[in-house]
Amino acid sequence: MIRLDKTLAAWQTSDFEDAFKREVEQLGVEELPLQQGLSQGSYASDENLRVIVISVAGKQGGIHVKAGIFYTGILPGCACTDDAAPDNEYTEYCEVLFNIDLQTAESTVSLIPDSEI
């Protein structure tokens, strides 16, 4: 489970969004549903991760953050001996919902399907 301790510490301060972005941008493909959010590539890369906060709500003992994530999707070349094609990189985007527990900072993240965006 993800813990967003610095984000929770910044709750209800002017630094909340920046703290959230910094902390989420340090996470990787193991913690975030980036692979499931791919639209062009075959593999998600956590390099050059950029997070935008879409909305924030505090309710039911938690903080709910809807966020957009820009990241890199990779479509590898065939790797044949006569193919000099490099891996192709694409900018990917997905929207996710974070639920952060107000007591423990334990957080869940889920992909918001394209049909709900």
Contacts in CASP RR format, 6 or more apart in sequence:
PFRMAT RR
TARGET T0000
AUTHOR 0000-0000-0000
METHOD contacts of the structure
MODEL  1
MIRLDKTLAAWQTSDFEDAFKREVEQLGVEELPLQQGLSQGSYASDENLR
VIVISVAGKQGGIHVKAGIFYTGILPGCACTDDAAPDNEYTEYCEVLFNI
DLQTAESTVSLIPDSEI
1 106 0 8 1.000
1 107 0 8 1.000
1 108 0 8 1.000
2 27 0 8 1.000
2 31 0 8 1.000
2 106 0 8 1.000
2 107 0 8 1.000
2 108 0 8 1.000
2 109 0 8 1.000
3 104 0 8 1.000
3 105 0 8 1.000
3 106 0 8 1.000
3 107 0 8 1.000
4 20 0 8 1.000
4 23 0 8 1.000
4 24 0 8 1.000
4 98 0 8 1.000
4 100 0 8 1.000
4 105 0 8 1.000
4 107 0 8 1.000
5 23 0 8 1.000
5 105 0 8 1.000
6 19 0 8 1.000
6 22 0 8 1.000
6 23 0 8 1.000
7 16 0 8 1.000
7 19 0 8 1.000
7 20 0 8 1.000
7 23 0 8 1.000
7 24 0 8 1.000
7 63 0 8 1.000
7 100 0 8 1.000
7 105 0 8 1.000
7 107 0 8 1.000
8 63 0 8 1.000
8 100 0 8 1.000
8 102 0 8 1.000
8 105 0 8 1.000
9 19 0 8 1.000
10 16 0 8 1.000
10 18 0 8 1.000
10 19 0 8 1.000
10 20 0 8 1.000
11 63 0 8 1.000
11 102 0 8 1.000
16 56 0 8 1.000
17 53 0 8 1.000
17 56 0 8 1.000
20 51 0 8 1.000
20 53 0 8 1.000
20 65 0 8 1.000
20 67 0 8 1.000
20 98 0 8 1.000
21 51 0 8 1.000
21 52 0 8 1.000
21 53 0 8 1.000
24 32 0 8 1.000
24 49 0 8 1.000
24 51 0 8 1.000
24 67 0 8 1.000
24 69 0 8 1.000
24 98 0 8 1.000
25 49 0 8 1.000
25 50 0 8 1.000
25 51 0 8 1.000
27 46 0 8 1.000
27 49 0 8 1.000
28 34 0 8 1.000
28 46 0 8 1.000
28 49 0 8 1.000
29 35 0 8 1.000
29 44 0 8 1.000
29 45 0 8 1.000
29 46 0 8 1.000
31 109 0 8 1.000
32 46 0 8 1.000
32 69 0 8 1.000
32 96 0 8 1.000
32 109 0 8 1.000
33 94 0 8 1.000
33 96 0 8 1.000
33 109 0 8 1.000
33 110 0 8 1.000
33 111 0 8 1.000
34 44 0 8 1.000
34 46 0 8 1.000
34 69 0 8 1.000
34 71 0 8 1.000
34 92 0 8 1.000
34 94 0 8 1.000
35 43 0 8 1.000
35 44 0 8 1.000
36 94 0 8 1.000
36 111 0 8 1.000
37 44 0 8 1.000
37 92 0 8 1.000
37 94 0 8 1.000
37 111 0 8 1.000
38 44 0 8 1.000
38 73 0 8 1.000
38 92 0 8 1.000
39 92 0 8 1.000
39 93 0 8 1.000
40 73 0 8 1.000
40 75 0 8 1.000
40 90 0 8 1.000
40 92 0 8 1.000
41 73 0 8 1.000
41 74 0 8 1.000
41 75 0 8 1.000
41 88 0 8 1.000
41 90 0 8 1.000
41 92 0 8 1.000
42 73 0 8 1.000
42 74 0 8 1.000
42 75 0 8 1.000
42 76 0 8 1.000
43 73 0 8 1.000
43 74 0 8 1.000
43 75 0 8 1.000
43 76 0 8 1.000
44 71 0 8 1.000
44 72 0 8 1.000
44 73 0 8 1.000
44 74 0 8 1.000
44 92 0 8 1.000
45 71 0 8 1.000
45 72 0 8 1.000
45 73 0 8 1.000
45 74 0 8 1.000
45 89 0 8 1.000
46 71 0 8 1.000
47 71 0 8 1.000
47 72 0 8 1.000
48 70 0 8 1.000
48 71 0 8 1.000
48 72 0 8 1.000
49 69 0 8 1.000
49 70 0 8 1.000
49 71 0 8 1.000
50 69 0 8 1.000
50 70 0 8 1.000
50 71 0 8 1.000
51 67 0 8 1.000
51 68 0 8 1.000
51 69 0 8 1.000
51 70 0 8 1.000
52 67 0 8 1.000
52 68 0 8 1.000
52 69 0 8 1.000
52 70 0 8 1.000
53 65 0 8 1.000
53 66 0 8 1.000
53 67 0 8 1.000
53 68 0 8 1.000
54 66 0 8 1.000
54 67 0 8 1.000
54 68 0 8 1.000
54 95 0 8 1.000
55 65 0 8 1.000
55 66 0 8 1.000
56 63 0 8 1.000
56 64 0 8 1.000
56 65 0 8 1.000
56 66 0 8 1.000
57 63 0 8 1.000
57 64 0 8 1.000
58 64 0 8 1.000
61 101 0 8 1.000
61 102 0 8 1.000
61 103 0 8 1.000
62 99 0 8 1.000
62 100 0 8 1.000
62 101 0 8 1.000
62 102 0 8 1.000
63 98 0 8 1.000
63 99 0 8 1.000
63 100 0 8 1.000
63 102 0 8 1.000
64 97 0 8 1.000
64 98 0 8 1.000
64 99 0 8 1.000
64 100 0 8 1.000
65 97 0 8 1.000
65 98 0 8 1.000
65 100 0 8 1.000
66 95 0 8 1.000
66 96 0 8 1.000
66 97 0 8 1.000
66 98 0 8 1.000
66 112 0 8 1.000
67 95 0 8 1.000
67 96 0 8 1.000
67 97 0 8 1.000
67 98 0 8 1.000
68 93 0 8 1.000
68 94 0 8 1.000
68 95 0 8 1.000
68 96 0 8 1.000
69 93 0 8 1.000
69 94 0 8 1.000
69 95 0 8 1.000
69 96 0 8 1.000
70 91 0 8 1.000
70 92 0 8 1.000
70 93 0 8 1.000
71 91 0 8 1.000
71 92 0 8 1.000
71 93 0 8 1.000
71 94 0 8 1.000
72 89 0 8 1.000
72 90 0 8 1.000
72 91 0 8 1.000
72 92 0 8 1.000
73 89 0 8 1.000
73 90 0 8 1.000
73 91 0 8 1.000
73 92 0 8 1.000
74 87 0 8 1.000
74 88 0 8 1.000
74 89 0 8 1.000
74 90 0 8 1.000
75 87 0 8 1.000
75 88 0 8 1.000
75 89 0 8 1.000
75 90 0 8 1.000
76 87 0 8 1.000
76 88 0 8 1.000
77 83 0 8 1.000
77 85 0 8 1.000
77 86 0 8 1.000
77 87 0 8 1.000
77 88 0 8 1.000
78 85 0 8 1.000
94 111 0 8 1.000
94 112 0 8 1.000
95 111 0 8 1.000
95 112 0 8 1.000
95 117 0 8 1.000
96 109 0 8 1.000
96 110 0 8 1.000
96 111 0 8 1.000
96 112 0 8 1.000
97 109 0 8 1.000
97 110 0 8 1.000
97 112 0 8 1.000
98 107 0 8 1.000
98 108 0 8 1.000
98 109 0 8 1.000
99 107 0 8 1.000
99 108 0 8 1.000
99 109 0 8 1.000
100 106 0 8 1.000
100 107 0 8 1.000
101 107 0 8 1.000
END
